[in-house]
Amino acid sequence: MKIDQDQIFQGKNENCLDNSFLSSLKPLFKHGVEYIGIINERGRLVDAIYKNQMDMPGGQLEMFFMGIRLQCSMQKDFDGMMSTLSHILMERENLKTLCIPILSFIVLVVMGKKANHRKIVEKITHAVTRLDKIQ
């Protein structure tokens, strides 16, 4: 199922990604998700909820978030030629990292290797459509 994010997020403002949005994603922990964070346009972590905290020293964690931001920004440069970026998935030996651009933010999801990332993308996108503070 192709999700047209431009249409879903049209008319929403940046303030709609607040604590209520992250709280609405807590049920994802039952589906293999370990960590959900919101990264701003500068590559800084704005807020996060987690089952297990990311185990990295502070400086490396900041670099990790900035790298996620840079990767998504570089891919979005090709939206006009290749269609809108829905998400970026990185698989490692024991986990998956999912990055979903929403407005000027990146929703970062770290999950177990067996988690169904397509279902998680769908649930996060659906959570954005239900936000109460839509303008």
N, C-alpha and C positions, 0 to 999 in steps of 0.2 A: 504494500500500500504506500503510494507516494504521498507525502505530507507537504502541502504548499505552505511553508512557514510564513512567507510574505503576507499571504491572505489571513492567516491565523493571528499574526501579531499586528496587523494594520490597525492603527488608532490607539494602541496601548502605549502608555508612557513608561519611562524608566523606573518610576517609583512602584510599579506593580510587582516587582520581584523583591518582596520583603519576607519577613518571618513567616507569614501565613502561607506563602508559596512553598517555602522549605518544609514547613509542617505538613503540608498536603502530600509531600513526597515520602514521608516516613513509612508508609506501607511497602515501599520498595525494598526495605531491609529484609522482608520476608522472601524476597525473590533473588537473594544472593548479593545484594548491594551492601557495600561496607562503608562507603563515604560519598557524600553529595556536597559539593561546594559551588559557590557563585564567584566567578572571577570577573573583575571589572575591565574597562577598556585599557587600563594601564598594566594589566597582568597581576593585579593584587587580589588576594582572597578577601571578599566582602563579608561572607558568612558561610557557615558550614554546619551540617549535622552529620553524625557518623555513629556507626556501630563500633568500628575500630578506627582509631586515629591513624593518620599516615605516619609511618615510622621513618622520618628523615630529619636530619638536623635543619634548624630554621633557615639558614642560608640556602641550602639545597632545595628546600621546599619552595622558597620564593622563586628560585630559578626554574623549578618545575612548572609553577603556575605561569610565569612569564613565557616559558617555552610553549605551553598550551595555547596561550593567547596569540603568540606570534604565528604558530602553525595554523590556527583557525583564520587569522587575519590574512595570511598569505593565500590560503585556499579560497577565501571569499572574494579575492581579487578576480577570480575567474568565473564568478556567478553569471555574468552577462554572456559569456561564451559557452559555458558548460552546464547551466542551470544552477539554481540556488543550492547552496551547501546545506544539507540536512544535519549531518553529524560526522564526526571523525572517530573511528574506533582503532585503538591500539591494543594488540594482544601481546602479552608477555607469557613467560612460562607458567605462572600461577595466577594471573589476574588479567582483567581487561580494564582499559580506561576508555571512557566514552566522553566526548566533548560535543555539546549541543549549543550552537549559537542561538541566543534569544535576545532580541533587541540589541543593545550594545554589550551584553554580558555573555559569558560562556558558562553553561551548567556543566560541571565536571562530575562524573560518576565513576567511582572505582568499584569494581565488582569481581566476584569469583569467576574463574575460567568457564564454569558451566552455566552461568547466568545467561538468560535469553536477552541479548542487548536490543534486538528489534522491538521486543515487547516493552522494554524499559524506555526506549525512545518514544514509543507510542504513548505510554502512560505519562511521561513528562510533558509532551506536547499537549495532551489532553488536559493536564493540570493547568497549563497556561491559559487554555480556553475558558476555564472555570473561575479564573481570578475575579474576586469581588471588586477590586479597585480598577477595573478597566475604564479607560476614558476614551 
